[in-house]
Amino acid sequence: MPRRFHFYCGAQHRFYGRDDLSVADLRAENLVTVPGDHIGGGFSKLTLFREQHGFTGRVLASSASMRELRRLIHAGYGIGCLPEATARDDMAQQKLFRLPPHDGVVDIDLHLLWHDGRHYS
């Protein structure tokens, strides 16, 4: 099932709470992202969006964990794309703020895999 991704920033970021921003304002911002965010990767739609819109900010951190991406955005490492459902509680608690484009960036299929026979210690 596709999940809609949006850009977010943390509460201490200079863009937090601003409703006068456009995608152009985000172009030079530092980013946090997932390791598959490159051409040919599972999140290449994010890469294409940034390239099409002239993003020049550096990727300062990446993680395969959505929980860790949220933490990095909270900590102010940069703006980042998260699935809407992942950010919902943080937005309600005013820890994250949704940035443009307000209709979202891209839809990406997320898959959850696990090993039924794995035993935890």
Beta strands, then each sheet from edge to edge (+ up, - down):
strand 1: 2-10
strand 2: 31-33
strand 3: 59-62
strand 4: 79-83
strand 5: 96-98
strand 6: 106-109
sheet 1: 3+ 2+ 4+ 1- 5+
sheet 2: 3+ 2+ 4+ 1- 6+
end
